[in-house]
Amino acid sequence: SDACGKVEYGFVNYHKNTVKIYWINARTGEAVPNQELGYGERETSFITTFVGHKFKVYDTEPNEDPLENEMMLEITVQNHGVVGIKNHVQPVVPPEGVPNEVRSTSLSEWDRHLRIKRTFSALAFDKGRLPDDMFASLGAYYYNNRNPPHKVLEEWGRHKGVFVNYWESDCNFIQIPWHLKRRWQGRLRELVEAWAGVDLETTDMYGMREYTKGARLLTHVDRESTHAASLIVNIAQVNVDRPWTIEVLDHADRLHEVVMEPGDIVYYESAKALHG
């Protein structure tokens, strides 16, 4: 945590109803209203609090006073993090439509990668290594938040496409508080700029995503309006019985399989180089 135990902490609600969050006064035991929280990742709310602070989360139905309803979560803050109130439930996907949608999506992604003409590197990708302090910082955050309720199912559905086979294998998600994200983005941008040889604008940092056995990420390119050069970081892996490679197509559309270990980076031209 930062000085004096101050941390940034987030809440994401996957209960069907709006919930109400209370801060618990350690001296008096009083439940002090903090906020109401709607459903889903888009409604994630962040607060500044302190290690040791306790929060309780209650359903807002059926009684008018939430304290008379079911308590959904009780948690004591131990570090920076984002906690899930219940878990996301993936929609059911009829299997008969999947192969055609995967084929159509793959063809669309191929066309998209052909539209981009500018390149930043000879091959379209390269492999590197995180600085030790960055690896330690990212790894510590993952370790402290690697289990539920901080780890939840990533929100997927047919409206997001078939890029991840969420209907077959769990794809988990650990959200990152904003101030940590900004801190890491600044350092990571410097690494990508050194690789690409140009100044870059920070646009997005996604994750942390955890793939489980049987998961796949469909070969694709990223948004051309926001993703020119990017990097993938392997923060941790366990129970891997064979290398789980990153697949990248170079500028000649040759397929490369890059084996990553924790702490490794893959730089890539993300709007042009197909990757998965």
N, C-alpha and C positions, 0 to 999 in steps of 0.2 A: 504494500500500500504506500501512498504518498505520506509526506510528513504528518505527524500527529494522528495517523490512522485514518485520514480522510480518503474516501474512495468514491468512485462513480458506480452506481448500481442501477440496473434496469429491471423492469417487469414486463413480461409478455403474457397475455391472457388467452388461453385456449379453452376456457370454459364457455359453454353456450350462452351464458348471460354476462352482462356487465358485472364486474366485481368491484368491491371497495377495499382499499388498502389502508391499514392503520399502523401508525408507529406506536410501539409500546414503551411507555415511560418506565425505565428500569427502576426508578425510585418509588413511584406510586402504583405502578401496574396499570395506569390509565391507558385506554386505547384512544389515541389521538388521530382523528381523520387525516389522511394524507392525500388521497386522490381516488377517483373512479377511473376504471380502465375498461375500454371496449375490447373487441375480439381481434386477435391476429397480430402478425408482425408489424403491419403498418401502424398499429396503435401502441407499439412499444414505447414505454415512458422511462426516462432516466432521471435520477435524482442524485444529489451529492449527500452522502451520509458518512457514517464512521463505523469502523470495525467494532463489532460487539452490539450494534444496534439491532433491535428485534422488530420484526414486522409480522402482522397477521392479515390475511386476506379472506374476505367473506363474500358469499353470494349476495346479490342485491334483491333476490326473490326467494320466497314469496312475500316475506314480511317487509314492511316499510323500513324498519330499523335493521340494517344489515347484521348487527351484532346478535340478532335473534335468529339468523339464518346459518346455514352450514359454513363452517370455516374451511376454506379451500387450501390454505397453505399457512404454515408458520415457519419462519426462517430467521436465523441470526446471521447477520452479515459478517463474513470472514475475509473477504477480499473483493477486488473489482470483479464485476460479473453481471450477467443477465439471467434472471430466474424465470422459468416457465411455470405458469399456473395451469396445472394439468398439461396435456400434450396434444399437439396437432394430430388429427386423424386424416390419413390420406383417403381420397375418394376411390371407389371401386372402378377399375378400368376393364371394360370388356375386352378379352384377349383377341377376339377376331379382327378388330380394327387396327391393332398395333403395327403389324408388319408393313402395311401400306403407308401408315403415317410416318414410320421410321424411314421408309424408302423415299417418300416425298420430301421429308425434312432434309435428308442427306443431299438430295439433288438441289434443293434450294440453297443450302449452305455452300455447295460447290459453286453455284452461280455467284453467290455473294462474294466469295473469295477472289473471283476473277475480276470483279469491279475495281478492286484496289490496285493502283499502279505504283505508288510510291513505296520504296523499300528503305530500310534503315541498316541492314546488315547483309553480309554475303550469303548467309545460309537461311535466314529467317528465324533462327533460334540459337541458343547456346546454353550451356550448363555452368552454374556457378555455385557459390557457397555463401551462406549468411555469415556476416560478422558474428563473432562469438557472443557479444553482448546482446545483439538482436535475437539470436537463437535462444539465448537464456530467457529473455523477456517474453518472447512468443511462447516458448515451451512452458514457462512457469504459469502463464495465463491458461494455456490449454490444460495443464495438470490440475490446476485449482478448479477448473470448470468442466472437467471431462465426464462427469456423471450427471444423471438427472437429479434435480429438476433444472440444472443449468444447461444440460444438453437436451434438445428437443428434436422431433422430426422436422426436417426442412419442409416448408410449405410448397407442395407441388399439386398440380391438377391439370386437366386437359387444356385449360386456357394457357398454361405455360409450356405446353408441348411435351415431347417425349425425349428430351435431351438427357434426362436421368431416368433410369428404369425403377422409379419409386414404387411401382405396383408389384415388383418382384423382390427387391432388396431395400432395406432401410437406408435412407440417406439422412444423416443427422446434422444438426446445425448448432453452433455455439456463437451467439451474437457477441459483438465487441463493443464496449462503451465508446462514446465519441472521442473522449480526450485521449484514450489509448490509441484509437484508430488514427487520429491526426498525428500523434507522435510517431507511430510506426510508418505511416504513409510518407512522412517527410524523409525518413531514413531510406525507405525502400525506393522512393523516387530517385534519390541520388544514385543508387545502384543501377537502376534502369537507364538513367541519363548517361552514365558512364559507358554502359554497353551500347546504347543506340547512337551516342555521339551527338545528341541534340538536347536542347532544353525541353522539358515536358511539363504539362499542366496536370496536377493531380485531379482525377475525376472520380474514382471509385476504388473501394477495397472491400472485397466480398469474402465472407467466411466468418468463422472457421467451419468448413464442411468436412464431415467424417463419412467416408464410404465404408460399407460393410461387405461381407463376403457375397460375391455375385453381382455387385454393383458395376455399372458401366456409365460412362459419360459419352454421349454421341458426338462424333467428330463434327466440329462447328467452327465458326468464326464469331468474334465479338462485335458489338455495335461500332460501326465505323465513325459515328459522331463523337464517341467518347473514348474508344480504345485503339490507340495506335501502337503502343508498346507496353507490354505488361510482364508480369512474372508470376510463376506458381511456386509456392513454398511448401515443402514437406516438413511439417512440424513434428509429427510423431506417427509411428505405426507399430502395431502389435499383432501377433498371431498371423503373420504373413507367410504362407507356405511356398510362395513363388513370387518373383518380382512383379509388382503391379506398375506397369510402365506408363509413362506419358507418351502418347503418339502425336507426332508433329510432322506435317508435310513441309518440305523446304520449298524454295522458289521454283525448283524444277518439278514440283509435285511428287517428289520421292518421299516415301514413308520412312520415318526414323522412330525407333522405340527407345526412349530415354529412361533408364533405371534411376530412380531417386531414392536416397536414404534421408533420414531425418537431418535437417539442416541444409539440404541441397536446394538450389534454385534452378528453375528453367526460365530463362528469358525468351520471349517470343513476340513476334509482330502479330498482335492478337486480332486485328481486323482483316488481315491478309492470310496468315498462316493457319490452315485448318489444323485443329488440335482436339484431342479427346483423351 
